[in-house]
Amino acid sequence: MDQTNPSNDFVKPLATKISVKLDFHSAVVEKCLIVSLWFCASIMFLIQLCGIFKIFNGIYVMFYQSLKFPKVKESLLSDILNGLELIFVSPLIYLLVLSLLKYINVVKPRSESDLNKKSRYLNNALLEIMTVKLLSVALFISILVLRSIDLVFNDEMSPHLILYIAVLLVILIVYYYVLDLLAENIKKHLKAE
């Protein structure tokens, strides 16, 4: 008497179909993220060029135009700070897409049955994402400080704005240190494996 399980004959082809579809989906997502990464990189470089142009424009105004027009010096610092802000803002979207791409590469379906390797891949991805988050938070802090300096030199600071900026800075700094501690714990965990 043949004791084959009819449900087992149905499950294996279905599991194979699902695995093929998941592999195809992850490949499509990966290709889209790679195209997005190139697009974000080109936008990042354009924004950095705009920032560099604003900085050089501010320096040009400082050396050549301030002799003729004394009020131009006030816009000098604003131009330089705006240029620096553009340079600091430019890598944020690129870093976001890059971390998504790295995470998708790690968590996409794999044929490996070794759970230790999968865990190590996932921990490496989490470490890289933590690093990107740390860099992003540091960029946000520097942008906030630059904007605050610009507001101080343009006499646009009010007590309420100072309080809001201080609270936001404290939150960002605490978040940065929490992320840093998490990244260190992941590094220790990876070294222990």
C-alpha positions as CSV (number, residue, x, y, z in Angstrom):
1,M,0.0,0.0,0.0
2,D,1.4,3.4,-1.0
3,Q,1.5,5.8,1.9
4,T,2.3,9.1,0.1
5,N,0.8,12.1,1.6
6,P,-1.2,14.0,-1.0
7,S,-0.9,17.3,0.9
8,N,2.9,17.0,0.8
9,D,2.8,16.7,-3.0
10,F,0.8,20.0,-3.1
11,V,3.0,21.9,-0.6
12,K,6.4,21.4,-2.2
13,P,5.4,22.9,-5.6
14,L,3.6,25.7,-3.9
15,A,6.6,26.5,-1.6
16,T,8.8,26.5,-4.7
17,K,6.5,28.9,-6.5
18,I,6.4,31.2,-3.5
19,S,10.2,31.1,-3.2
20,V,10.6,32.0,-6.9
21,K,8.2,34.9,-6.6
22,L,9.9,36.2,-3.4
23,D,13.3,36.0,-5.2
24,F,11.9,37.8,-8.2
25,H,10.3,40.5,-6.0
26,S,13.5,41.0,-4.0
27,A,15.5,41.3,-7.2
28,V,13.0,43.9,-8.6
29,V,13.1,45.9,-5.3
30,E,16.9,45.7,-5.3
31,K,17.2,47.0,-8.9
32,C,14.8,49.8,-8.1
33,L,16.8,50.8,-5.1
34,I,20.1,50.8,-7.1
35,V,18.5,53.1,-9.7
36,S,17.2,55.3,-6.9
37,L,20.7,55.3,-5.3
38,W,22.2,56.6,-8.5
39,F,19.5,59.2,-8.8
40,C,20.0,60.3,-5.2
41,A,23.7,60.5,-5.7
42,S,23.3,62.8,-8.7
43,I,20.9,65.0,-6.7
44,M,23.3,65.0,-3.8
45,F,26.2,66.2,-5.9
46,L,24.0,68.9,-7.5
47,I,22.9,70.2,-4.0
48,Q,26.6,70.1,-2.9
49,L,27.5,72.2,-5.9
50,C,24.8,74.7,-5.1
51,G,26.1,74.9,-1.5
52,I,29.7,75.4,-2.7
53,F,28.4,78.1,-5.1
54,K,26.7,79.9,-2.3
55,I,29.8,79.7,-0.1
56,F,32.0,81.1,-2.9
57,N,29.4,83.7,-3.7
58,G,29.4,84.8,0.0
59,I,33.2,85.0,-0.1
60,Y,33.2,87.0,-3.3
61,V,30.7,89.4,-1.9
62,M,32.8,89.7,1.2
63,F,36.0,90.6,-0.6
64,Y,34.8,92.6,-3.6
65,Q,31.4,94.0,-2.9
66,S,31.7,95.0,0.7
67,L,34.0,97.8,-0.1
68,K,31.4,99.4,-2.3
69,F,28.3,98.4,-0.3
70,P,28.8,98.1,3.5
71,K,25.4,96.5,4.1
72,V,26.3,93.6,1.9
73,K,28.4,92.1,4.8
74,E,25.2,91.1,6.6
75,S,24.2,88.8,3.8
76,L,27.7,87.3,3.7
77,L,27.4,85.1,6.7
78,S,23.9,84.1,5.7
79,D,25.1,83.0,2.3
80,I,28.0,81.0,3.8
81,L,25.8,79.3,6.4
82,N,23.1,78.5,3.8
83,G,25.8,77.0,1.6
84,L,27.0,74.8,4.5
85,E,23.5,73.8,5.3
86,L,23.0,72.6,1.7
87,I,26.2,70.6,1.9
88,F,25.1,69.0,5.2
89,V,21.6,68.2,3.9
90,S,22.6,66.7,0.6
91,P,23.7,63.2,1.8
92,L,20.6,62.5,3.8
93,I,18.4,61.0,1.1
94,Y,21.4,59.1,-0.4
95,L,22.1,57.6,3.0
96,L,18.5,56.6,3.5
97,V,18.3,54.8,0.2
98,L,21.7,53.2,0.8
99,S,20.7,51.8,4.2
100,L,17.4,50.5,2.7
101,L,19.4,48.7,-0.1
102,K,21.8,47.1,2.4
103,Y,18.9,46.0,4.6
104,I,17.0,44.5,1.7
105,N,20.1,42.6,0.6
106,V,20.4,41.1,4.0
107,V,16.8,40.2,4.8
108,K,15.9,39.0,1.3
109,P,15.1,35.3,1.1
110,R,18.1,33.1,1.1
111,S,18.5,29.4,0.6
112,E,20.8,29.0,3.6
113,S,19.4,27.0,6.4
114,D,22.1,28.1,8.8
115,L,20.4,30.4,11.3
116,N,23.7,31.6,12.8
117,K,24.7,33.0,9.4
118,K,21.3,34.6,8.9
119,S,21.6,36.2,12.4
120,R,25.1,37.5,11.6
121,Y,23.8,39.0,8.3
122,L,21.0,40.7,10.1
123,N,23.2,42.0,12.8
124,N,25.6,43.4,10.2
125,A,22.7,45.1,8.5
126,L,21.5,46.6,11.7
127,L,24.9,47.9,12.5
128,E,25.2,49.6,9.1
129,I,21.7,51.1,9.6
130,M,22.7,52.3,13.0
131,T,25.8,53.9,11.5
132,V,23.6,55.7,8.9
133,K,21.2,56.8,11.6
134,L,24.1,58.2,13.7
135,L,25.4,60.1,10.7
136,S,22.0,61.4,9.9
137,V,21.4,62.6,13.4
138,A,24.8,64.3,13.5
139,L,23.9,66.1,10.2
140,F,20.6,67.2,11.7
141,I,22.4,68.6,14.8
142,S,24.9,70.5,12.6
143,I,22.1,71.9,10.4
144,L,20.2,73.0,13.5
145,V,23.3,74.7,14.9
146,L,24.0,76.4,11.6
147,R,20.4,77.7,11.3
148,S,20.6,78.9,14.9
149,I,23.8,80.8,14.2
150,D,22.2,82.4,11.1
151,L,19.2,83.4,13.2
152,V,21.4,84.9,15.9
153,F,23.4,87.0,13.4
154,N,20.2,88.2,11.7
155,D,18.6,89.2,15.0
156,E,15.6,86.8,14.5
157,M,16.0,84.9,17.7
158,S,13.1,85.1,20.3
159,P,13.1,83.5,23.7
160,H,10.5,80.9,22.5
161,L,12.6,80.0,19.5
162,I,15.7,79.6,21.7
163,L,13.7,77.2,24.0
164,Y,12.4,75.2,21.0
165,I,15.9,74.9,19.5
166,A,17.4,73.9,22.9
167,V,14.8,71.2,23.4
168,L,15.3,69.9,19.9
169,L,19.0,69.9,20.4
170,V,18.8,68.0,23.7
171,I,16.4,65.4,22.1
172,L,18.7,64.9,19.1
173,I,21.8,64.6,21.3
174,V,20.2,62.1,23.6
175,Y,18.9,60.1,20.5
176,Y,22.5,60.2,19.1
177,Y,24.0,58.7,22.3
178,V,21.2,56.1,22.5
179,L,21.9,55.1,18.9
180,D,25.7,55.0,19.6
181,L,25.1,52.7,22.6
182,L,23.0,50.4,20.5
183,A,25.6,50.3,17.8
184,E,28.3,49.5,20.3
185,N,26.2,46.7,21.7
186,I,25.7,45.3,18.2
187,K,29.4,45.5,17.6
188,K,30.2,43.6,20.8
189,H,27.6,41.0,19.8
190,L,29.1,40.6,16.4
191,K,32.6,40.2,17.9
192,A,31.4,37.6,20.3
193,E,30.0,35.4,17.5
